[in-house]
């Protein structure tokens, strides 16, 4: 049973890492202002950012739950 929880824990941690890395960062400085202008001109994909935000929350909660279960067991 512990092996199954560990495997699921690794899957959730990899999912969390991937979803965080796929999110668009908040740019700062001169390059951020140029990129911001391009986003308003070409339009930004809000749907993908919202989906990745929700997936990040789900993976984070599941990761914490499996962490607590592994700590107790």
mmCIF file of the C-alpha atoms, coordinates in Angstrom:
data_MODEL
# 
_entry.id   MODEL 
# 
loop_
_atom_site.group_PDB 
_atom_site.id 
_atom_site.type_symbol 
_atom_site.label_atom_id 
_atom_site.label_alt_id 
_atom_site.label_comp_id 
_atom_site.label_asym_id 
_atom_site.label_entity_id 
_atom_site.label_seq_id 
_atom_site.pdbx_PDB_ins_code 
_atom_site.Cartn_x 
_atom_site.Cartn_y 
_atom_site.Cartn_z 
_atom_site.occupancy 
_atom_site.B_iso_or_equiv 
_atom_site.pdbx_formal_charge 
_atom_site.auth_seq_id 
_atom_site.auth_comp_id 
_atom_site.auth_asym_id 
_atom_site.auth_atom_id 
_atom_site.pdbx_PDB_model_num 
ATOM 1  C CA . UNK A 1 1  ? 0.000  0.000  0.000   1.00 0.00 ? 1  UNK A CA 1 
ATOM 2  C CA . UNK A 1 2  ? 2.828  2.397  0.821   1.00 0.00 ? 2  UNK A CA 1 
ATOM 3  C CA . UNK A 1 3  ? 4.423  1.738  -2.560  1.00 0.00 ? 3  UNK A CA 1 
ATOM 4  C CA . UNK A 1 4  ? 1.205  2.712  -4.332  1.00 0.00 ? 4  UNK A CA 1 
ATOM 5  C CA . UNK A 1 5  ? 0.956  5.935  -2.315  1.00 0.00 ? 5  UNK A CA 1 
ATOM 6  C CA . UNK A 1 6  ? 4.591  6.753  -3.117  1.00 0.00 ? 6  UNK A CA 1 
ATOM 7  C CA . UNK A 1 7  ? 4.025  6.215  -6.838  1.00 0.00 ? 7  UNK A CA 1 
ATOM 8  C CA . UNK A 1 8  ? 0.919  8.412  -6.763  1.00 0.00 ? 8  UNK A CA 1 
ATOM 9  C CA . UNK A 1 9  ? 2.877  11.006 -4.759  1.00 0.00 ? 9  UNK A CA 1 
ATOM 10 C CA . UNK A 1 10 ? 5.620  11.112 -7.420  1.00 0.00 ? 10 UNK A CA 1 
ATOM 11 C CA . UNK A 1 11 ? 3.011  11.460 -10.176 1.00 0.00 ? 11 UNK A CA 1 
ATOM 12 C CA . UNK A 1 12 ? 1.356  14.378 -8.357  1.00 0.00 ? 12 UNK A CA 1 
ATOM 13 C CA . UNK A 1 13 ? 4.712  16.055 -7.744  1.00 0.00 ? 13 UNK A CA 1 
ATOM 14 C CA . UNK A 1 14 ? 5.680  15.769 -11.423 1.00 0.00 ? 14 UNK A CA 1 
ATOM 15 C CA . UNK A 1 15 ? 2.260  17.096 -12.443 1.00 0.00 ? 15 UNK A CA 1 
ATOM 16 C CA . UNK A 1 16 ? 2.693  20.040 -10.078 1.00 0.00 ? 16 UNK A CA 1 
ATOM 17 C CA . UNK A 1 17 ? 6.149  20.822 -11.451 1.00 0.00 ? 17 UNK A CA 1 
ATOM 18 C CA . UNK A 1 18 ? 4.981  20.629 -15.063 1.00 0.00 ? 18 UNK A CA 1 
ATOM 19 C CA . UNK A 1 19 ? 1.901  22.817 -14.542 1.00 0.00 ? 19 UNK A CA 1 
ATOM 20 C CA . UNK A 1 20 ? 3.920  25.467 -12.695 1.00 0.00 ? 20 UNK A CA 1 
ATOM 21 C CA . UNK A 1 21 ? 6.566  25.552 -15.411 1.00 0.00 ? 21 UNK A CA 1 
ATOM 22 C CA . UNK A 1 22 ? 3.972  25.809 -18.185 1.00 0.00 ? 22 UNK A CA 1 
ATOM 23 C CA . UNK A 1 23 ? 2.352  28.913 -16.710 1.00 0.00 ? 23 UNK A CA 1 
ATOM 24 C CA . UNK A 1 24 ? 3.284  32.257 -18.157 1.00 0.00 ? 24 UNK A CA 1 
ATOM 25 C CA . UNK A 1 25 ? 5.365  34.385 -15.827 1.00 0.00 ? 25 UNK A CA 1 
ATOM 26 C CA . UNK A 1 26 ? 4.832  38.003 -14.959 1.00 0.00 ? 26 UNK A CA 1 
ATOM 27 C CA . UNK A 1 27 ? 7.454  39.881 -16.941 1.00 0.00 ? 27 UNK A CA 1 
ATOM 28 C CA . UNK A 1 28 ? 9.181  42.894 -15.470 1.00 0.00 ? 28 UNK A CA 1 
ATOM 29 C CA . UNK A 1 29 ? 11.322 45.657 -16.846 1.00 0.00 ? 29 UNK A CA 1 
ATOM 30 C CA . UNK A 1 30 ? 11.629 46.856 -20.417 1.00 0.00 ? 30 UNK A CA 1 
ATOM 31 C CA . UNK A 1 31 ? 11.138 43.442 -21.964 1.00 0.00 ? 31 UNK A CA 1 
ATOM 32 C CA . UNK A 1 32 ? 7.963  43.042 -19.925 1.00 0.00 ? 32 UNK A CA 1 
ATOM 33 C CA . UNK A 1 33 ? 6.545  46.283 -21.262 1.00 0.00 ? 33 UNK A CA 1 
ATOM 34 C CA . UNK A 1 34 ? 7.308  45.243 -24.820 1.00 0.00 ? 34 UNK A CA 1 
ATOM 35 C CA . UNK A 1 35 ? 5.782  41.817 -24.266 1.00 0.00 ? 35 UNK A CA 1 
ATOM 36 C CA . UNK A 1 36 ? 2.768  43.421 -22.613 1.00 0.00 ? 36 UNK A CA 1 
ATOM 37 C CA . UNK A 1 37 ? 2.184  45.539 -25.695 1.00 0.00 ? 37 UNK A CA 1 
ATOM 38 C CA . UNK A 1 38 ? 2.406  42.474 -27.882 1.00 0.00 ? 38 UNK A CA 1 
ATOM 39 C CA . UNK A 1 39 ? -0.137 40.676 -25.699 1.00 0.00 ? 39 UNK A CA 1 
ATOM 40 C CA . UNK A 1 40 ? -2.653 43.474 -26.051 1.00 0.00 ? 40 UNK A CA 1 
ATOM 41 C CA . UNK A 1 41 ? -2.068 43.583 -29.807 1.00 0.00 ? 41 UNK A CA 1 
ATOM 42 C CA . UNK A 1 42 ? -2.192 39.847 -30.488 1.00 0.00 ? 42 UNK A CA 1 
ATOM 43 C CA . UNK A 1 43 ? -4.407 38.868 -27.581 1.00 0.00 ? 43 UNK A CA 1 
ATOM 44 C CA . UNK A 1 44 ? -3.588 36.612 -24.667 1.00 0.00 ? 44 UNK A CA 1 
ATOM 45 C CA . UNK A 1 45 ? -4.832 33.062 -24.227 1.00 0.00 ? 45 UNK A CA 1 
ATOM 46 C CA . UNK A 1 46 ? -6.774 33.408 -20.993 1.00 0.00 ? 46 UNK A CA 1 
ATOM 47 C CA . UNK A 1 47 ? -8.286 29.939 -21.190 1.00 0.00 ? 47 UNK A CA 1 
ATOM 48 C CA . UNK A 1 48 ? -4.963 28.123 -20.973 1.00 0.00 ? 48 UNK A CA 1 
ATOM 49 C CA . UNK A 1 49 ? -3.722 30.249 -18.066 1.00 0.00 ? 49 UNK A CA 1 
ATOM 50 C CA . UNK A 1 50 ? -6.924 29.679 -16.118 1.00 0.00 ? 50 UNK A CA 1 
ATOM 51 C CA . UNK A 1 51 ? -6.795 25.934 -16.786 1.00 0.00 ? 51 UNK A CA 1 
ATOM 52 C CA . UNK A 1 52 ? -3.163 25.715 -15.687 1.00 0.00 ? 52 UNK A CA 1 
ATOM 53 C CA . UNK A 1 53 ? -3.977 27.709 -12.547 1.00 0.00 ? 53 UNK A CA 1 
ATOM 54 C CA . UNK A 1 54 ? -6.755 25.309 -11.604 1.00 0.00 ? 54 UNK A CA 1 
ATOM 55 C CA . UNK A 1 55 ? -4.606 22.275 -12.385 1.00 0.00 ? 55 UNK A CA 1 
ATOM 56 C CA . UNK A 1 56 ? -1.830 23.694 -10.220 1.00 0.00 ? 56 UNK A CA 1 
ATOM 57 C CA . UNK A 1 57 ? -4.242 24.061 -7.315  1.00 0.00 ? 57 UNK A CA 1 
ATOM 58 C CA . UNK A 1 58 ? -5.535 20.512 -7.736  1.00 0.00 ? 58 UNK A CA 1 
ATOM 59 C CA . UNK A 1 59 ? -2.039 19.017 -7.958  1.00 0.00 ? 59 UNK A CA 1 
ATOM 60 C CA . UNK A 1 60 ? -0.894 21.053 -4.941  1.00 0.00 ? 60 UNK A CA 1 
ATOM 61 C CA . UNK A 1 61 ? -3.792 19.855 -2.774  1.00 0.00 ? 61 UNK A CA 1 
ATOM 62 C CA . UNK A 1 62 ? -3.314 16.242 -3.856  1.00 0.00 ? 62 UNK A CA 1 
ATOM 63 C CA . UNK A 1 63 ? 0.438  16.501 -3.248  1.00 0.00 ? 63 UNK A CA 1 
ATOM 64 C CA . UNK A 1 64 ? -0.152 17.821 0.267   1.00 0.00 ? 64 UNK A CA 1 
ATOM 65 C CA . UNK A 1 65 ? -2.681 15.084 1.017   1.00 0.00 ? 65 UNK A CA 1 
ATOM 66 C CA . UNK A 1 66 ? -0.334 12.331 -0.128  1.00 0.00 ? 66 UNK A CA 1 
ATOM 67 C CA . UNK A 1 67 ? 2.519  13.960 1.828   1.00 0.00 ? 67 UNK A CA 1 
ATOM 68 C CA . UNK A 1 68 ? 0.469  13.910 5.033   1.00 0.00 ? 68 UNK A CA 1 
ATOM 69 C CA . UNK A 1 69 ? -0.634 10.314 4.416   1.00 0.00 ? 69 UNK A CA 1 
ATOM 70 C CA . UNK A 1 70 ? 2.976  9.230  3.870   1.00 0.00 ? 70 UNK A CA 1 
ATOM 71 C CA . UNK A 1 71 ? 4.080  11.062 7.019   1.00 0.00 ? 71 UNK A CA 1 
ATOM 72 C CA . UNK A 1 72 ? 1.396  9.368  9.101   1.00 0.00 ? 72 UNK A CA 1 
ATOM 73 C CA . UNK A 1 73 ? 2.044  5.916  7.656   1.00 0.00 ? 73 UNK A CA 1 
# 
